[in-house]
């Protein structure tokens, strides 16, 4: 595995030796991942690399067959999505799971409405909605507009704001800029930076190398369910990332070793 050294920081989330099988298919093998508070770690890899499986292990959708998960300094078992949320791990999946016919407030507090005297407290929820959006420096014209009336970037904003309810320590974003235009992508990347500035650990899953290099601090590469490489973002290039994702960097190392061995053999072998 290729590794570029990163500054030592205390991890808020640490995965060690994670293995996951589905029948005869080994989806994850001895995977390690660390995320510190106030750090954006990008998780990249080709289709089938194991990214989605790893996200579902962290979020409690899947249980690992082997390995340890340490959160906020103690080993934990994430028995399901609700347990992940209770621990302080929030996930924004690619489909966002928003209700188009409901307004921003209703989507933010869907299933966890604030109540006063047995009645839903719309005033308090609206105040809290604006507070969450201000935390992200979000550009939403009104918290009473239906989700159907928002742009793709604004929908991502609402989904990310919803993930902050409960004060999580880690937020996972699954392909947050997929199918977005240039302006909307910039809006979402700004949100990622706000999360980091607010001291949250962020795991960013993306196929877009430009987005990854724009906002991440470190990049972890998965290939065929294993750790393939890890880079400090500012010290790597797109070519190095692509080589690690495709396995080309392994081929280069193998080819060099083969050439070196052949050269040594020719010197020491019989004429």
N, C-alpha and C positions, 0 to 999 in steps of 0.2 A: 504494500500500500504506500502511495506517495503521500508524504506529510510535510507541510511547511509549518514551522514552529509558530505558535501564537502566544501572546502574553498570557501568563497564568492568571486565571480568574476563578473565583469560587462558583461552582455550578449550582444553579437552582434546580435543574433537571439533568439527571445522568442515567444513561442506559448502558448496561454492561452485559456482554455475552448473550444478546437476545436471539433466540431461535424460534422459528414458527414454521410448522409443517401443516399442509393440507393433504392428508392421505399420503401418497407417494411423492408429492411435490414439496420440496424444501424451499419455502418462500423467503425466509431470512436465516442467515447463518452467522452466528457470533458477531452481531452488529453492535457497535458502540456509538454513542452520541452524547455530547455534553452541550448544555446551553446555560449561559450565565445571565444574571439580571442585567438589563440594559444592553443586550446583545442580540443582533439578528444573525441567525444561522440559517443559511440556505441549504435545502436538501434537494439535490438534483440527481438525475439519472434517466436513462432511456425507459421506454415503456417496458414494464415487466421487471424493472430493477429492484422493486420492493418498497418503493416510497409509500404507496397507499397502504400497504400492509403495516408498515412501521407506524404511520400516522394512526391507524386504527388500533394498534397495540397501545400507543401512548394515550389515546382518548378512551380506552376501555372497551372498544367494540370487540376486539379480539384479546384473548389471553395468551401470553407467550408460553411456549413449551418449556423453555429454559431461559435463564437470565434474570438480572436484577434491575429494578427501577428505583432510583433514589430521588426523592423530591424534598426540597428544602432541608437537606441534611439527614433524612431518614429513609430507610427502605420502605416502600409501599407496594401494595397490591391494588391495581386499578380494576375493580370488579365490573365496571360498566361506565357509560358516559356520565351518569349522574354522580358517580363517585369521583370521576375525573374532575368534574366541575366543582364538587365540594372541596377537593384538594386544592384547587386553584389552577387547573389546566383547562383552558377554553379552546374550542376548535371552531373555525369557520370553514365549513366544507364548500366545495365548488358550486353546489346547487343553491347555496345560501339559505334555503328553507324559509323563504319569506312569503307572506300572504298578500297577493297583489291587491285584493279588495279592501284591506285594512290600512289604516294610516300608520305613520311612523311610530307614534306612541304605542299603539296596540301591538305592533310587531316587536318593539323593544321589550315589552312586558308580557308577551303572550305566554300564558301558563304560570306566570309569577307576578300577577297583578298586585299592586299595593292597595290595601284596604283600610278603611277607617269606619268603625262602627258597623262592620259587616258589609259595607258598600264599597265598591271600587272607587278609589280616590284619584279621579282623573286629573285634578289640579296638581297633586304631588307628583304623579307620573309625568305630567308635561314638564314640570320644573326639572325633574331628574333627567328627562330626555334631553333638554337643552344643555344641562350640565355635562352629560356624557359627550354630546356633539361638540361642545366647546373644548373639551379635553383633547379632542382629535383635530381641532381647528377645522371642523367639517363645514362644507358649503351646502347646507340644506335650507331651502327657502322657507319651509314651514314644517313643523312636526305633525301637522294635521292633514298633510297631503297624502293621498293614497300611494302605496308603493308603486302601483301601475303608472303613476305620473312621474316617476324618477328615472334618471339616466342609469346606465350600468354602473358607473362609478359611484353614484349616490346610493345605489342599492348595496354595493359593497360597504359603503360607509355605515349604513344602518346595521348590516350584519356584524361588522366589527364592533360598533358601539354596543350592540346587544351582548357580545361576548365579554364586555367589560363589567357587566352587572355581576356582582359577587366578588369584585376586586381580585381577579386572577393574577398569578405570578408569571404564567407562561401562556402565550397565545399562538396557536398554530393556524396558518393561513394556507389553504389548499388551492393553488392556481388562482390567486385573487385577480390577476390581470388578464386571464384568458378571455378572448373575444371582446376586449375593450379597445376603443380607439386611443390615439396618442394622448389627447388631453385627459381622458378618463383614467388612463394608465398612470399618468403623472400624478393625478389626484390620489389614487390608491397608494402609490409609492410614498407620497407625503404622509399618508396615514401610518404606514409602516414606520417611518422615521419618528412620528409622534409617539408611537407605542414604545419605541426604544428610549426616547427622551423622558418618558414617564417611568422608566426603570423596569419595564417588562422584558422578559426573555421572549424572543419571537422565533418561531420556526417557519420559514418561508419555503413552500414547495412550489417549484416553477420550472417550466421548460424554457423560459425566456432568459437567455444568458445576459442580455443587456439589463433587464430588470434586476436580476440577481447581483450583478456587479455594481449596480447603482446604489443599492441600499444595504447589502449584507456586510457583516464583519468577517465571517468565515463561511466557507462552502464545504459541505460534506457530500461526497459523491458515492452513490450506491451503484453497484453493477452486479447483476445476477444474484441479488439478495445478500451481497456482502459489501463491507466498506472497501471502496476502491481507491479513494484518495481523500485528502483534506487539505484545504488551502486557506491561507490568509488572503482575503479578497484583493486587497490593494497590492499584493505581491505576486499575483498570478495574471495570466492572460486568457483570452477566450480560446485560443488554440490549445493551451494546456488543459482547460476544462473539457473541451470537446474530446481531446485525446484520452482523458481519464474516463469519460462517459462511454466512449466507444470501445475502449480497450486498446487503442492504438499505442498508448504509452507503454503498456505491457509488452506489445509486439516489438517496440523499439528496444526495450531492455533485453528481451530474449534474443533479438537479432544481434545486438552488440555482444552478448555473452557467447553466442554461437561463433561469431567472427573471431573473438578473442581466443576461444578454445581451439578453433581450427588453426589459428596462427601459432599457438603454443605447441599444438600437436605436430605441425609441420617442422617446427624447429627441433623437437625432441625425438621424432620418429625416425625410422630407418630410411635410408636413401632409396 
